[in-house]
Amino acid sequence: MLIANPIYDLAFKYLMENLEIAKGIISTIIAEEITHIDFQARESTIQLPSKFTFFHLDFIARIRDKQGKSKDVLIELQKTNVLFDIIRFRRYLGSQYRKEEDVVQPDGSTAKESLPIVTIYFLGFCLSQTLPAVIKVDRQYIDILSGKSIEERNDFIECLTHDSYVIQIPGLKLEMKNRLEYVLSIFKQERLVKGDNRLKDYAYEIEDELLQKILKQLTKAAADNDLLEQMEMEELAQHEYETAFAPLERKIEKHEKIIAEKEKTIEENQKTIEENQKTIEEKDKTIEEKDKYISELLKKLEGKK
């Protein structure tokens, strides 16, 4: 079955525009029942030195759970490990924390709120060979004084901290035993059409209803010539982007190494200064004791006169 490769921003956007599919994918990853979802793709642009403009889509889904609580799910697709992507997303994440928006309440009214945030990262590279492919960074409330876990949740804390899900796509080794594995199988970068990474041949058995809907949408995407043309432009822009920032990455790494060496030298110098200070203090103490001894001797001599 020929499908569009959903690691491309535009193919992922095409997929998630089907809100039933978007709800199913996010619900499966965060393991929460979702009763309502709004999905948006927000475009950001970077002017490259070659005068080529790099477009990136930031994905955000506003969801409501069965208790009527709303939260924002930020989704990041990152094909390659580029430092500037991390900086860009940190800024975007910061802007989301500052934002207040109209949120529909359970009674149908609206109110300005800063919503709790969840982040999902689909990475086309491995952060580490020893970390598992799918990771949940799970916040816990802990009473530091007693060490006990706390079940109660507070809106203030929820809006200033967030859970994260990190998916290292190259590390996925799927046995297709549950819905999460079915969903993640579409992202595996295998059986790509030769010479065209925009398309892949999906070969797993299709036994899940959500997966059937996902594949149907991605099959439609694979047959959309306009979309494929835009995906090709996305790939060219990505290549230009990586080429533009590769020298900067090397420069940053070099500077970080120099800084680390200087910090080590400063630390060693600080240690030497502390040792010298200790020696001086010990010397001062010896001189003080000597002066005291001499003073006592002088008193004794004066007493004998």
C-alpha positions in Angstrom: 0.0 0.0 0.0 1.5 3.3 -1.1 1.2 6.1 1.5 2.5 9.6 2.0 5.4 9.7 4.5 3.9 11.4 7.6 7.2 12.6 8.9 6.9 15.5 6.4 5.1 18.5 7.9 2.6 18.7 5.0 1.7 15.0 5.0 1.2 15.1 8.8 -1.0 18.2 8.4 -3.0 16.4 5.7 -3.4 13.5 8.1 -4.4 15.4 11.2 -6.9 17.6 9.4 -9.2 14.6 9.8 -10.2 15.4 13.4 -11.3 11.9 14.1 -7.9 10.6 13.2 -6.2 13.4 15.1 -8.2 12.6 18.2 -7.4 8.9 17.8 -3.6 9.4 17.4 -3.2 11.9 20.3 -5.5 9.9 22.6 -3.4 6.7 21.9 -0.1 8.4 22.6 -1.1 10.2 25.8 -3.4 7.4 26.9 -6.3 9.7 27.7 -9.9 9.7 26.5 -10.6 12.8 24.4 -14.1 14.1 23.9 -13.3 17.1 21.7 -10.4 18.4 19.7 -9.4 21.4 17.6 -6.3 21.1 15.5 -4.2 23.8 13.9 -0.9 24.0 12.0 0.8 27.4 12.5 3.4 28.4 9.9 6.7 29.9 10.9 9.3 31.1 8.3 13.1 31.5 8.4 15.0 33.4 5.7 18.0 31.4 4.7 21.4 32.9 3.5 20.6 31.5 0.0 17.5 33.8 -0.1 15.4 30.6 0.1 12.6 30.7 2.7 12.3 27.8 5.0 8.7 27.1 6.1 8.0 25.1 9.3 4.7 24.0 10.7 4.1 24.0 14.4 1.2 21.8 15.3 -1.2 22.4 18.2 -4.3 20.5 19.3 -6.6 21.8 21.9 -8.3 18.8 23.6 -11.0 18.3 26.2 -11.1 15.2 28.4 -14.1 13.4 29.8 -13.9 15.5 32.9 -14.3 18.6 30.8 -10.7 19.8 31.4 -8.9 21.4 28.4 -5.2 21.4 27.5 -3.0 22.2 24.6 -1.0 19.4 22.9 2.0 20.8 21.0 3.4 18.4 18.4 6.9 18.7 16.9 8.2 16.8 13.9 12.0 17.0 13.6 13.6 15.0 10.8 17.2 15.7 11.7 19.1 16.8 14.7 19.6 20.6 14.2 20.4 22.7 17.3 18.4 25.7 15.9 15.2 23.6 15.9 15.5 23.1 19.6 16.0 26.9 20.1 13.0 27.7 17.9 10.7 25.2 19.6 11.8 26.5 23.1 10.8 30.0 22.0 7.5 28.6 20.6 6.9 26.7 23.9 7.6 29.9 25.9 5.1 31.9 23.8 2.4 29.2 24.5 3.0 29.5 28.2 2.4 33.3 28.0 -0.7 33.0 25.9 -4.3 33.3 27.2 -7.1 32.2 24.9 -10.9 31.9 24.9 -11.7 28.4 26.2 -15.1 26.8 25.9 -16.3 25.8 29.4 -18.4 22.6 30.1 -21.6 24.8 30.3 -20.9 26.3 26.8 -19.6 29.7 28.0 -16.1 31.0 27.2 -13.4 32.3 29.5 -9.8 33.5 29.1 -7.4 30.8 30.3 -3.8 29.7 30.2 -4.1 26.0 29.6 -1.9 23.1 30.7 0.5 21.9 28.0 1.5 18.5 26.8 4.3 18.1 24.2 4.8 15.2 21.7 8.1 15.0 19.8 8.5 12.8 16.7 12.2 12.6 16.0 13.7 11.2 12.8 17.0 10.6 14.7 18.0 9.0 18.0 19.0 11.1 20.9 20.7 8.1 22.5 21.3 4.4 21.5 20.5 3.4 25.1 17.2 5.3 25.6 14.0 3.4 24.6 12.3 4.4 21.4 9.1 5.8 23.1 9.6 7.8 26.3 7.2 9.6 28.6 8.6 12.4 30.8 6.0 12.2 33.6 5.7 14.9 36.2 5.0 13.9 39.7 3.8 15.8 42.8 6.0 14.7 45.7 6.0 16.0 49.3 9.8 16.6 49.7 9.6 16.6 53.5 7.9 13.1 53.7 8.9 11.7 50.3 5.3 10.7 49.6 3.6 11.0 46.2 0.6 13.4 46.0 -2.5 12.6 44.0 -4.1 16.0 44.2 -3.6 18.4 41.2 -3.5 22.2 41.2 -4.2 24.5 38.2 -1.3 26.8 39.0 1.2 23.9 38.9 -0.4 22.3 35.9 -0.1 25.5 33.9 3.6 26.0 34.6 4.9 22.4 34.1 4.1 19.8 31.5 4.4 16.2 30.5 6.3 15.2 27.4 6.3 12.2 25.0 9.5 11.6 22.9 9.4 9.2 20.0 12.7 8.2 18.5 11.5 6.9 15.1 14.8 5.0 14.1 14.6 3.1 17.4 11.1 1.7 16.9 11.0 -2.1 17.0 7.3 -2.9 16.7 5.6 -6.2 17.4 2.1 -4.8 16.4 0.6 -5.9 19.7 -1.4 -2.8 20.6 -2.9 0.4 19.2 0.1 2.5 20.0 2.4 0.3 17.9 -0.2 0.4 15.1 -0.2 4.2 15.2 3.6 4.5 15.4 4.1 2.0 12.5 3.2 4.7 10.0 6.2 6.8 11.0 8.9 4.1 10.6 11.3 5.2 7.8 11.3 1.8 6.0 10.3 0.6 2.6 10.6 4.1 1.2 10.1 4.5 -2.5 13.5 4.4 -4.2 14.6 8.0 -4.8 11.5 9.5 -3.3 11.3 9.7 0.5 7.9 11.4 0.3 6.3 8.0 -0.3 6.5 4.6 1.5 5.1 1.2 0.9 3.2 0.2 4.1 3.4 -3.6 4.5 2.1 -4.4 8.0 -1.1 -6.3 8.5 -4.0 -3.9 9.1 -6.1 -5.2 12.1 -6.9 -1.9 13.8 -9.8 0.4 12.9 -7.9 3.6 13.6 -5.0 2.4 11.5 -7.3 1.7 8.6 -8.6 5.3 8.8 -5.0 6.6 9.0 -3.8 4.6 6.0 -6.9 5.6 3.9 -6.0 9.3 4.6 -2.3 8.8 3.8 -3.2 6.9 0.6 -5.3 9.9 -0.5 -2.3 12.1 0.3 0.0 9.9 -1.8 -2.3 10.4 -4.8 -2.5 14.2 -4.4 0.0 15.7 -6.9 -0.3 19.2 -5.6 0.5 18.0 -2.1 3.5 15.9 -3.4 4.8 18.9 -5.2 4.6 20.9 -1.9 6.3 18.1 0.0 9.2 18.2 -2.6 9.6 21.9 -1.9 9.6 21.1 1.8 12.4 18.6 1.3 14.5 21.1 -0.7 14.0 23.7 2.0 14.9 21.3 4.7 18.2 20.5 2.9 18.9 24.2 2.5 18.1 24.8 6.1 20.5 22.0 7.3 23.2 23.2 4.9 22.9 26.8 6.2 23.0 25.9 9.9 25.6 23.1 9.8 28.6 25.5 9.9 26.9 27.4 12.8 26.4 24.1 14.6 30.1 23.3 14.2 31.1 26.8 15.4 28.8 26.4 18.5 30.3 23.0 19.3 33.8 24.4 19.0 32.9 27.4 21.3 31.3 25.0 23.8 34.5 23.0 23.9 36.6 26.1 24.4 34.2 27.3 27.2 34.3 23.8 28.9 38.1 23.9 28.8 38.2 27.4 30.2 35.7 26.5 33.0 37.9 23.5 33.8 40.9 25.8 34.0 39.0 28.3 36.2 37.9 25.4 38.4 41.5 24.2 38.8 42.7 27.8 39.5 39.9 28.2 42.0 41.0 25.0 43.7 44.6 26.3 43.7 43.5 29.6 45.2 41.5 27.8 47.9 44.5 25.7 48.7 46.7 28.8 48.8 44.2 30.5 51.0 44.2 27.5 53.4 48.0 27.6 53.5 47.9 31.4 54.3 45.3 30.8 57.0 47.4 28.0 58.5 50.5 30.3 58.3 48.6 33.2 60.0 47.5 30.8 62.7 51.1 29.7 63.2 52.3 33.3 63.4 49.5 34.1 65.8 50.5 31.2 68.1 54.1 32.2 67.8 53.3 35.8 68.8 51.2 34.6 71.7 54.1 32.4 72.9 56.6 35.3 72.6 54.2 37.6 74.4 53.9 35.1 77.3 57.7 34.7 77.4 58.2 38.4 77.6 55.7 38.6 80.5 57.6 35.9 82.4 60.9 37.7 81.8 59.5 41.0 83.0 58.2 39.2 86.1 61.7 38.0 87.0 63.2 41.4 87.0 
